[in-house]
Amino acid sequence: MRLVEVEGDLLDQDVEVLVNAWNRNLFPWWLLLPQGVSGALKRRAGLAPFRELARMPMIPLGEAVITGAGELPHRALIHVAGIDLLWRSSEQTIHHCVRSALALANAHGLASIAFPVIGAGSGGMDEVRAHAALIDALQHTTTRAIEVRVVRFRGR
């Protein structure tokens, strides 16, 4: 695995698949106020990926599912269940999300993936703590040769 850290917009990364921290499908996508990565995805990818998600059952905490990328130039989106029923994340959940997302990317033969800082934002964790957990999870996950980007968003 080749790990690269960048600052910028997750949706602008030149990778095959983007990771979206999702709400486990507990609430329908159309009931949620667009925010963070999911909000940006809805605006730029369109509704097709979220319609695909709506046809899936509830995603267990820390697990991942894959959908099309809608209007984005990427091959797919991987949605990880990064927050619990109280809209909180933890280091353990972040580790599980990373393993699940990388397993899906490997299963689909994807060569590059970009992660946001899972757990920060809607997950309620401090960004520094969430970032440290994400990097730790990536460093302790064995996977085939894949480029992994961790994208730290900086507002415009």
Buried (B, 14 or more C-beta within 10 A) or exposed (E): BEEEBEEEBBBEBEBBBBBBBBBBBEEEBEEBEEEBBBEBBBEBBBBBBBBBBEEEEEBEBBBBBBBBBBEBEBBBBBBBBBBBEEEBBBBEBBBBBBBBBBBBBEEEEBEBBBBBBBBBBBBBBEBEBBBBBBBBBBEEBEBEEBBBBBBBBEEE
